[in-house]
Amino acid sequence: GWKDIFGFNLAAMDHIQQLMASRSDALFQDARSKLREIRAQQSKRLQDRSDTGEVVMRKKKKKT
């Protein structure tokens, strides 16, 4: 009956939604690892600067 068809369609939609979610995670996996790598490099640079005592302060822009 119609309940079987409706239940089957809901199950299929859930399955497709899970597939799409797993694929979208895969797209951002490389971006996450790249971001971690960049942050590690930045923290290393900052640590190297603080070891030498050389800290660069940026001037704040005035709002107009």
C-alpha positions as CSV (number, residue, x, y, z in Angstrom):
1,G,0.0,0.0,0.0
2,W,0.9,3.6,0.1
3,K,2.4,3.3,3.6
4,D,5.0,0.9,2.2
5,I,5.9,3.2,-0.7
6,F,6.1,6.2,1.6
7,G,8.3,4.4,4.1
8,F,10.6,3.1,1.3
9,N,11.0,6.7,0.0
10,L,11.8,8.0,3.4
11,A,14.5,5.4,3.9
12,A,15.9,6.1,0.4
13,M,16.0,9.8,1.2
14,D,17.8,9.2,4.5
15,H,20.3,7.0,2.7
16,I,21.0,9.7,0.0
17,Q,21.4,12.3,2.7
18,Q,24.0,10.2,4.5
19,L,25.9,9.6,1.3
20,M,25.9,13.4,0.5
21,A,27.1,14.2,4.0
22,S,30.0,11.7,3.8
23,R,31.0,13.1,0.4
24,S,30.9,16.7,1.6
25,D,33.1,15.8,4.6
26,A,35.6,14.3,2.1
27,L,35.8,17.5,0.2
28,F,36.9,19.5,3.3
29,Q,39.3,16.9,4.7
30,D,42.2,18.3,2.6
31,A,41.3,21.9,3.7
32,R,41.3,20.9,7.3
33,S,44.8,19.3,7.1
34,K,46.1,22.3,5.2
35,L,44.7,24.7,7.8
36,R,46.3,22.7,10.6
37,E,49.6,22.9,8.7
38,I,49.4,26.7,8.2
39,R,48.5,27.3,11.9
40,A,51.4,25.1,13.0
41,Q,53.8,27.2,10.8
42,Q,52.4,30.4,12.1
43,S,52.7,29.4,15.7
44,K,56.3,28.3,15.1
45,R,57.1,31.6,13.5
46,L,55.5,33.5,16.4
47,Q,57.5,31.3,18.9
48,D,60.7,32.0,17.0
49,R,60.1,35.7,17.2
50,S,59.4,35.7,20.9
51,D,62.6,33.8,21.5
52,T,64.6,36.6,19.9
53,G,62.6,39.3,21.6
54,E,61.6,40.7,18.2
55,V,57.9,41.4,18.3
56,V,56.3,43.5,15.6
57,M,53.3,45.6,16.8
58,R,50.8,46.7,14.2
59,K,49.2,50.1,14.3
60,K,45.5,50.2,14.7
61,K,43.6,52.0,11.9
62,K,41.6,55.0,12.9
63,K,37.9,54.8,12.2
64,T,36.6,57.7,10.1
